């Protein structure tokens, strides 16, 4: 059965391939390869002259996948070396057995190294660098390994393009090389390989650089980035990729149809993740510095200074007790607001406009962010703005006053959400300080109210809710102590220099601040220390009560309290910038006063003014009926599911279900074969919903029908389930279990979903965003439909003897279908089984399809379902169907044209049942 699941990931490769270079003996182009140069002094690498040249990424073919369009030009200002062939088993094992202990099981030493993860390739590249005395191109803080010692996760992963060491090729480098000798029919492919890998450089198109088409699907260095109709210099992909770390892969494999390999293709039938292993996945290396590398961001801009997340949402939850956390900060390189929504992903989003952003502060509900246009200690005009905290930064609103700085949100005792700000945040050492003032303004429904003066003095470090206490810093630590009517301004800390003060949000009136190695601070700490090397905390009377040291080689800056209350207790969490010995603000970190731990959150060149917001139940956040951390959250980007793309699709399907549950009359449930075949709007007779999920089976169909469709779709008349005989040999734990168990929303619904809570859960489900890049690898934009491909080569690499009709798992699943039929009948809903079309060439093989079983046993299974009284909608017809090549995407899935025909016929079939 394990082999069956592996085939699910390998079977239908619709891989298209890339562009690249070779020598004149294999192309009529200008020679771009000069093998006589050997400055690298490492065997097996070929020198590529790319400087001043260009290549083409992507395509303008409208039938191509979203992430393969549009065509984009990549130019190079450098040369590089590339491996003549894919890394082979002998070389991988010789190096990595010493490095990590991993050992590939290889039939021959000269076969390509396979069943390696992206991170295995990274570690191999680093190890090869060390062997030859070169700088490593990849950094990371820690690595995780599976039971076979394959690397499946890297914390703090970072690519350094300026290093000259070994690395994976960029997509542009790979294409530049491959395009010079692109002959797919001469590759090792599904038509001639015998469904197995071959020794490197043995195909008919082996030349100076071998096997870029076929043999092994090759990992490249880039994270997914959406192409643009432009020219990009030294392109290295997306700044952070998608939410689940999908890899770009190139070249097709020994399972691919030669006519379905394209230079522009970037993926597999299913996403290849950084932890994915496969018999058909390998890699080759390059060497060479990439000067002035260019990354793309999600919002359409280019950057040369990426910001790298250093913590995963699950790790942050360990520290904050909530999935629902957001980090906002200033990217001082661009002046823009950047943020991470840890409830969705660890991806850094930057909101670009012409407004300089300082001191961002996230609203109590987490939906907005306030900021100003100048910073603490500067005598400069400043404005305060509020915008939605989303990728577009929508609904930008300016506070209409002459001068405003350092905004801080709070919820007043009367329940009003307000922003406290000051008229100036300039140096507070002069006598003019009391001529400035502190204000508050209500913010509701996207609009500012009328500003109200609180008192004289610019107390921008925070003001207590009853206005009895306020803090200011830069360069003195000043406290406002008042009964509202009469104010008292007090200078604390012996009048020594202080800055970055922040008043805690938990009512304890504690103030944190930084100093310059002052006498008072050194006396309290008991040792000498330098500027900003200590966070100091004072109580409500100004006496020092706590301190924490900066980590080695760093100092603190831009310190702020991070959380008001934590689990009902005052929080001791602080967020701060970490400054290196050059004065660059390299990291943002979470600091725990209780134990002194400093946990890096993100890394970049200049990261300023962090604000960490965490949802906490309390007076600022009335406790909802349902748990906002889990309800409606059907996807957790850090869940360890082996099928994260299926979890995403399930989440999207449930989000769609809740959006229209009261109208649904027909619901279809299937794997990707049915998901890609049913167009909801083409079912004209009834209101239909497609609940298909990639790789799913009867266990998931049964679960969703019993727990969602029947109870909460009151108008439901018909349920259509996919009938793929090979999938009926699976147990719950093979696919459905890992998908359901890694969906927080599903787990929550099992214990809390009812008619009383369904509306709130449905509303919360609409707020979740899903990593669209994941879906864009295979689907046409905004749909679950596939582009035109072909039926290709029918590949059978399942052992049919393991799939007998008397298999216990098969018989148990047939009983499950029978019980489901009884259940739907009892609810007045008709159950239908649909067999979607697949490659007609399987009729000439021994297997029903790539998953088996034999034709004889498949017919027994179909007959057993018929005998239960279930209507069969069969568009496969044992391979004798009329779905042409243009109606196919690959051997097991229809294209959007095939989906149109399938949906129209399903609609007609349903009409006959009236």
N, C-alpha and C positions, 0 to 999 in steps of 0.2 A: 504493500500500500504506500510505503514511503516513496517508492519509485513512481507511483501514479502521481503523487503530489508534485514531485520534481518535474514530471512531464507537463503539468499544468503551467509551469513557469517557462518551459522550454519549447513547447510544441509549435506555436504559430508565430514564427518570427516573420515579421513584415519589415525587416530591417532595410533601411535605405542607407546609403553609405556616402563617404565624403570625398574631398578633393586633395591632391597631394603631388609629390614630385619624384622623379627617377632620373636615369641617365639617357643619353641620346640613343642608345641601342634599343630602347624600349619606347621612345616617343619621338615625335617630330618636332617637339617644342625646343625652345632655347634651353640649353643645359643648365639645370639649377642644382645639380649635385656634383660635387668635386671630390670623389673618393680619394684622390691622391693627397689631400690635406689630412694630416693626422695629429693635430696639435693636442687632441684630447689624450692620446696615447692609451686608449682603451680599445681592445679588440671588439669588433662587431658593431661599431658605430660609423655612420656615414656623415660627412660634412655637407650641410645644405646651405647654399647661397641664396638667402631670402632677402637680404637687405636691399631696400629700394623697390621690392616687388610686391605684388598683390595677389590675393586669391578671393574666391567668392564663397560665402557661407549662405546657406538657406536657398530658397527658391521663390519664384513668383507664381508657381503652379497653384491655382486656386484649389485643386483637389488635395494638396499636401496638408499635413497636420499644422495646427496653429503655430506650434513652436518651431516649425521649419520655414515659416514665412515672416517677413518678405526676404528678398535677396539682399544681402549686405556685403559690402566690400571690406576686406581686412588687409591692411598693408603692414609691412615689416620695416623696422629700422635696425635690424640685427640679423646675424646668421646663427645657426645652431647645428648641433649634431643629433642624429636620430638613430635608434637601433635598427639594424638591417632587418631584423625579424622580431617577432614577439619573444619576450623572455621565456626561456625554456625551463623545463622541470629541473634538470641537473643544476643549472645556475641558481635557480630560486632555492632549492633545497640546500645546496652547499652553503649559501650565505645565511638563510633564515633559520636553519636548525641551530646555529650558534646564537643568532640574534633573539629569537622568540621561542624556539623549540618547535615551531610548526614544521610539518613534513607532508608534502603532497604525495599522494599515491599515484604514481605514474607508470603506465605500461612500458614507456620508453623514455629515456632521458632527454631525447631530442624533440619530444612533443612539447607543444606550448604549455606553459604553466597555467592550469585551469583551477576552478573552484577556489579562487582567491577573491577577497573583498577589495574594495577601493582602498581601505586602510592598510590591508596587507601590501598592496602595491606601494603605498606611501612609505611604509616601514622598509620595504625592500630598497626603494630609491635612497632613503636616508642611509641605510646600511652600506650601499654601494658607494655613496659619498665618503663615508668614514673610511672605507677600505682604500680609497684612492686619495685620501687627504683633501677632500673638497668640502666646502661649506654645504650643510644640508638646506634644502629648499623648503622643508616643512617643519613647523613647530607645533607642539601640543603640550598640554600640562599633565595629562594622564591618559592611559589607554585601557580598554576593557577587551577581554578575550573570551571566546567560547571554549567549550570542552576540548576542541581539537586545536586550540591555541591560535585560531584565526582572530585577527583584530576586527571587532565589530563596532567599536565606538571610540572616538577620540574627543576628549574634553579640551576645549581651547584650541582646536585645530586652526592652523593658519598657514597659508601659502605665501612664501616670500619670493616674488618674481625676480628680484634683483640679485639673488644668489646664483652662482654659476654651476651648482651641483646638479646631480641627476634628478629628474622629475618626470612626471607624466607629460605628454605633449599637450599643448593647448589645442582646442578644436581647430583653430586657424592653422596652426603648424601641421596638424594631421592632414587636413584637407589640402594644404599646399603641396605636401609630399604625395598624397594618394592620387591627386588629379592627373599626374603625369603618366600614370600607367594603369588606368582604370579599365580593366577587362574582366567583367564579372563572370562571363561565360567560361573563362579560363581559370577561375578560382576553385577552391574546394568549397562546394555548396551542396544544397539539399538534393541536387540532381545527380551528383557523382561521388559524394563523400561516403556513402554507406552509413550516414548518420553518425559519423565519428570524426574526431580531429585527426589531422595528419601531421607528419613531421614538417617542421618549418622549411620553407624554400623548396618544396617539392611540387608545387602546382605548376601548371603550364605557363603562368605569367610570372614565375619567380625570376627576378632580375637583381639589380643592384640593391633594391629594397623589396622585401618579399611580403606577400600575403596581406596587403592592406585591404584587399577585397576578399571576403570569405575566410575560411578556416576558423578563426576566433573573432568573436565580437570584442572590440578593444575599448577598454576604459581610457578616457582622456581626463585632463586636469580640470576642465571648466565645470562650474556649477551652471545650472540652466539659467539662461538670460534670453529674454525676448529680443529677436533681431529687429533692426530698424533699417529703413531705406536710406542708408548713409554710408560713409567711409570712416572706418575706425582704425586707429594706429595701435599696434601691439595689444590686440584684444585678448583678454584673459577670462571672459565670461561674466557671470553675475557676481555682484559683491558678496552675496550670501546664499544664493540658490533658493530653492523652495523650502517649505517647512519640514519636509521629511528627509532632506539630503539626497534627492535623486541625482543620479550620475548621468552625464552625457556619454554615450557609447557609439562607436563608429564601425563601419566596415562590413556588417553582415557576418554570418558564421557558416559553419558546415551544415547547419539546418536550414539556411535561407534559400529561397528560390532565387536563381541568378537574375531573373527578370524583375525581382522585387527589391533588388539592391540599388540604392541611389546614393550619390555622393552627398546629398544634402541631409540624409536621414540622421537622426540624433538619438534614437532610443530603440527599445525593444517593445514587444507586444504589451508587456507589463513593465512597470517602472523598475529600473535597476537602482537599488539604494546603496548607500555606502557600506552596508553590512551584507549585501547580497552576494551569494556564491552561485556559480553555475558551471556545468561541464563545458559550456560553449563560451565562457567569458574569460578573457585574458588581457594582457597589456604589453606594450613596449615602452621604452624610456627614451627621453631626449636629454640633452645637456646644453646649457647656455643661459646666460643672463637675459632677462627681458627688461630693457630700460624703459622707463616712463610707461609702465603698464597701464592699460585702461580697463576699468570695470564698468559694467552697467548697473544701474539701480532699477528698482521696479517702477519708479515713476518717470522713467524716460531720460534720466540724466546720466552723465558719465562722471566717474570719480577716479582719482589716483591714490586716495587714502582711505581704504576700507575700514569699517568699524566691525569688529569681530565679537560675537557673543561668546562669553566664557562660561556660561552656566545654562543648564537646561531647566525648563519650567518645573519639573519634578524636584530638582535640587533646590530651587528657590522656595518651593512649597515646604520643604523640610525646615526652612529657616523662618518662614512667615506664616505657616499654617493655612495657606490659602492658594488655590489655583489662580485666583483672580488678582493679578498684580501687574502694574504697569510702571515702566521706568521712562521718564522724559528727561532730556538734557539738551545742552547746546553743543553742536559740532562747531568748534571755533575755527576750523579750516574754512567752512562754508558760511558760517554765521546762521545756519538753519536750525530749526527745531528737529530733533530726532527722538524716536521713542521705540520701546519694545513692549508689545502686549503679550505678556507671558501666559495669559489664558489661552492664546491662540498658537503662539510659536515663539521661538527665541530670535526671530528675524528682526533686524534693525530697519526701521522705516524712517526716511528723512522727508520732511515737508519743505519743499522748495518755494521760496518767493523772495522778494526784495526787502523784506522786513528783517532787521537784525534782531535776533532773539536772545534775551538774557533772563536768567532766573525764572525758568518755567515752573509752574505749580499746578498740579492736577486737582480738579474739582472733587468734592466729597463723593459724588456718585461715579467718578472715574470717566465721565463722558466728555469733559471739556478740559482745556488747559489755558491758563492765564500766563502772560509773560510781559516783560517790558523791553524797552529798546536801549537801555543803558544799564550799567552795573554798579554794584556797591563801591563807594569810595570815589566816584567820578563826578565832577561838577559838569554836568551835561544835561541838556533837555532830554526828557524821556517820556514815552507814551506807554500806556497799558492796553493790551489787546486780549481778547478771548476768542478761541476757535475750538471747533470740535476736534477731539483727539482721534482722528482717523487718517487714512493714507492721503486723503486730499486736503486735510486741514480745513474742511468746509465751514461755512457760516462764520467767517471772520468778522469780529465786531470790535470797534475802537471805543475806548472810554473817552467821551468828549470833554476833557478838561485840559488845561494848559500844560500841566506837567504832572506826571505820575510815574512811580517806580516801585519795584519789588512787590508785586502783588502776592497776597497769601489768602487762600480760601479759608472759610470757617462757616459753621452753622451756628447762628446765634441762639440764645435760650428760647426765643419766640418761634424758632423753626425756620427763620429766613436764611437762605444761603447768600452769603455776602463775600466780597473781596475787600480785604484791608490793604491799603497802599499808603505810600508816603509821597509828599510833594517833592522831595529830593532825597537821594541816597548818597549825597556827597560826604566828604570827610566830616565826621561829627566832633572834631576837636575844637573847632572855632566857636566863638560866641554866637555866631549866626545859627547854630543848631536849633535853638529854641524859636527862631523865626520861621523855621519850617514846621510842618504839621503832619499828623497821621489821620487818615480818613477811612471810611468804609462806604461801599456802594452795594446795593442789592443787585443780584443777577438772577433773572428768572425768565424762562421761555426764550432764551437767546437774546435778551435785552438787558441793558443796564438800567437801574433806577436812578434816583437822585442822590448824588454823593452827600455824605454827612460827615462833618468834622468831628473827630473823637477828642483830640487834645493837641496842644502845641508840642513840637519836637517830632523828629522823623524816626519813629521806632520801627524800623523795617525788619528787625529780627524776629518779630512775632508779637502778637498782642493777645492777652487772655480774653476769654469770651465776655466776661463782665467788664472789660476795659480797665480793670484794676491794676494791670501789670503789663509792661511792655519792655522790649529789649532793642538796643541799637549797638552796632559795632562799626569799626573802621573810622578812626584808629583807636578809639576808646571803647570800653565796654560800659555802656550807660543803661540804667534801668529806670523805668517810669513806674513809680509807686504812687497810687492815687486812690481816692475814694470817689473818683469821677469829677467832683466839684473843685477840689484843690489838688494840684499836681505837685509831685516832688520828683525832680530829676537827680539821680544818684550816679556817681561815677564809681564803678567797682574795679577790682583787680589792681588796686594801688595806683591807678592812673597809668598803668603800663599798656603798651600797644597790644591790641587784640583785633580780631576780625572774624568774619564768617560765623557770626552768632546765630543761633537758632533756638527758639523757645519750643519746648516740647508740647505736643498736642493732647496730652493725657491729663491735664489739670494739675500736675505736680509742680508747675512753675520752675522746672529745671532748665538751665540754659547751657548749651554746649557752645564752645568757641575754640579758636586757634590763637596761639600767641607766637612770640618771636624769641622763644627761649628766655622769657622774663624771670626775674628773681622770685616772684611769688610762685610761679609755676614750678621752678626748679626746687624750691623749698618743699612744696607739696609732694612732688614726685620723688624727691630724694636723690636725684642724679641730674647731672647737666645734660641738656639736650639742645638741639638746634631749632631753627625756624620751622614751625609747622610739623615738628616731629611728634607732637602729642595733641590728642583731642582732650580738652579739659571740660569738666562739667561742674557748674555751680548750682547750689540750691537757691531757694527763693530769697535768701538773704545775701547772696553773693559769695558764700563760702564754698571753696572747692570740695567736691565730694567724690568725684570719680575721674579716672584718666585711662587712656589707652594709647599704646605706642604704635607708630606707623610701621609697616613691614620693612624689612631690610631693603635698602637701595631706593626707598620711596619716602616721600613726605605727603602730608594731607593738604587738601585745599577744598573749598566749596562744600563744607560740611553742612548737613541738614538731618534733623530727625526724620526717620523713615516711616514709622508707623505710630499711630496714636496709642491704641490699646492692642494688646496681643493676648488672645485667649482670656479676655476679661481683666488682664493685669496691665499696669503701665509698661510700655515697651522700652527696651534698651537697645534698639536697633537704629543705626545711623547710616546714611549713605554719604559718600564722599568721593572726590577726585583723588587719584594717586598720581603724584608728580615724580618723575624720575630725576636723576642727577643732572640732566640737561635742562631741567625746568619745564619739560613737556608733560602735559596732563594725559598720561598714557592710558589709564584705566579708571573706570568707575567701580566702586566696591561697596559691599555691605559690611558694616563694622558692628560687632556684637560687644557691647560694653560689659556684659556679664563675664565673658571669658576671653576677651581680647582678640577673638578670631576676626580676620579680615578676609572676606570672600570676594574675589574679583567677579564682576558682572559682565562688563564689556571692555574692549580694548580698541584703541585707535591712536591717532596722532595728537589730537587736542580735544579732549572731552571735558566740558565745563557744566557746572550748575545742575547737578542731578536732583531729581525729585522721584522718590519711589512711593507709589500709591498702592495700598493693599486693602481689599474689601474686608472690613471688620464689622460685625454686628454691634450696634451700640446706638447712642442717641443720634449720631450723625447718619446712621444707616438703620432704619427700622427693620427688624428681622422679617423677611418675607415668609409667605406661606410655605414656599419650597426653598431648597438649598441652592442658591445661585451658583455655587461652585460646581454643582453636578447636574442639576435639572436642565434638560435640553442640550447638554454638552455631549453630543454623541461622538465627538472626536477629540482625543487627547494626543497632541503631536509628539509627546514623549513616551507614549505607551509602547511596550516592547513587542507588540504584535508582529508576527512575520508577514502579515498582509495589511500594512497600514493603508494602502490604496483602497482596499476593500472596506476598511473602517471609514475612510473618507466618503466613499460612495454610499455606504449605509447611512452615515450621518446626513448626507445631502438628500437621500431618498426619504428619510424620516422628516427632515425639515420641510420637504415638499408635501409629504403626507399631512402634516399638521396644518399646513397652509390651506388645504382644500379638503380636509377629511369629511366635512359635512356634505360634500357634493359628489364624492367618488361613487361610481356605479360598477366600474371594472378595474380590477387590480391585477397586474401581471408580476410574477415572481420568477426570477431565473438568474443564471450566471451571466457573464458578459455576452454570451451568445444570444440571450433574449433581451438583455439590457440594450444592446446595440441594434436590435431588430424591431423594437416597438417604438413608434413615434406617437406620443399621446394624442396630439391634435389630429392625427390621421384616423383615429377611432371616432367616427362621426356619430354612430348610433347611441353612444353612451359617453358619460364623462369618465375618462380613463386615467389611471396613474401607472407609470412604469416603476416598479419597486425592485428592479434587477440590481444585483451586486456581483461584481467580478468574482469568479471562482466559487460562488455560493452553491448550495445543494439543498436537498429536502429538509435538512435539519434547520437551516435558516428560513426557508419558505414556511415551514410549519410554525416556527417561533413567531415570525412576523404576522402571520395570518391569525394565530390564536391570541396574541397579545396586543395587536394594534388594529389590523384591518377589520376583523369581525366586531370587536367591542366598540370601536370609535369611528367607523364609517357607516352610519345608519342607513344609507341608501345603497349599500353594496349589493350587487346582484350576481356578479360573476367573478370568480377567482381563477386565474390562469397560471399554472406552474409549468416550468420547463421539465421536459422528460428527456434527459440525456443518460442512457443506460449506464455508461461508465461511472458517472458521478454517484450512482446508487450503491457503490461498494464502499463509500466513505463512512467513517464513524464521526460522531459529533466533534471529537477532539482534533480531527485533522484540519478542519478549516473553520467551521462555524464557531466552535468554542473560543479559539484565539481572537476572533473578530468581536464576538459579543462581550467577552471578558475584558477587553481593552477599550470598551466604550463606557466612560463614566455615566453618560446619560441612560444607557440601557440598564446598568446596575442600579441607578437611582429609580428608574421607572418600575423595576421589579418589586420594589418595596413601597412606592409612593404614588404611582400612577392610578388615578381613579377619575370618575366624573367630576369630583370636587376640585381636583388639581390639574386636570388636563388643559384647561385654558391657559393657566399660568405657565405650565411646562411648554405648551405650544408657543406661547409668546417668547419665552426664553430661547427656544430652539431657533427662532428667526434671527436672533442676534449673533449666532455663531457664524464665523467666516471659515471657509475651508481653503486649503492650498490649491488654488486653481491650476497652478503650474503642473501639479501632479497629473491632473486630468488632461491638460493640454498636450501631454506627450502622445496621446493616442487619439483623442476625440477632436472633432471639428469644434471650433470656438463656440462656447455657450451651449453645447449639446453633449449627448452621450453617443453621437453618431460618428462613424468612421469614414475616412476618405476612400476613394476608389483605389483598389489594388488589383488582386487577382486571386483565384483559388490556389494557385501555386502547386507545390509538390505535396502529395499526401504522405505524411511521415508517420510510421508506426514503430514506436520503440517502447511499447508496453508488452510485458510478458502475458499473453492471453491465458496461459495455463493457470495464472494466479487469480483469474476472474471467472470461476465456474458459477453456474446458476444456483448451486446449493450453498454458496458462500453465506456464512452466518450474517455478516453485515448487510449483504444484499437482501436476505430474507427479512431481517429486522426493519430495513428501510421500506420494503414493500408493505409490511404491516403498518408502518407509520403513515404511508399514503392511504391505506385502507381506513385507518382511524381518522385521518384528516377528512376523508370523504364523508364519513359518518358525522363528523363535527359540523362541516359546512352544510350538509343536508339538514341537520337539526336547526340551523340558523336561517334556512331558506335561501342559501347561497349555492349556486351551481359551480362545481369544480371541473376544470378543463385542463388537460395535459397537452402542451405544445411541443413539437419537435422542430426546432429551427433548422434551416438548411446549412450544410457544410460541404466541403470539397466533394464533388461527385466522383472523384477518382478513388475514393475509399471503397466503392463498390467492386473495384478490381483488386482489393487487398483482402486479408483475412479479418480485418478489424472494422467495427462499425464506424469508428473515428479514432483520433489519436489516443483517446482514453480507453478504447476497447468498449465492450468485450468482443468476443467473436460474433459474427452475424447470427449464428444459431441462437446463442444465449441472449443477444439483444432482442431478437424477435420474441423469445420466451418472456422477457421482461415487459415488452410493450403489450403482448397479449395478456399478461397478468394484470396490467393496469386497466386494459379494456374490460376485462372480466369483472372488475370492481364496479362497473357501470359509469366509468369516467369517460367523457367525450375526448377523442384524440384529434387534435389539429396538427396534421403532419405536413410540413413543407419540405422535409428531407427526402421522403419517398424512396428510401434506400439508394439515394444518389441519382435517381431518375427525375430530377426536378428541372425547372426552366430558369434558374437563377444564373445569369451569364457571368463572365469574368468581371465585367464592370460593376456588377451587383455584389461583388465580393471585395473584402479587404484583405483577407488571408485565408488559410485553409479552413478555419472554423468560425469566421465571423463575416457577416454581410457588411457591405458599404452602406452609405446613406441611400443609395439607389435601391439596394436590396431591401433596406428597412422600409422604404416607401411601399414596395410591392408586398412585403410581409404584412405590414400594418393594414393595408387596404384589404388584403385577403382575410385577416383576422376579423376586421370589421364586418365583412360579408358573412363570415362564418357565424359570428355572434347574432347577426340578423336571422339566420336560419333557426336559431334556438328559441326565438320568441314564441 
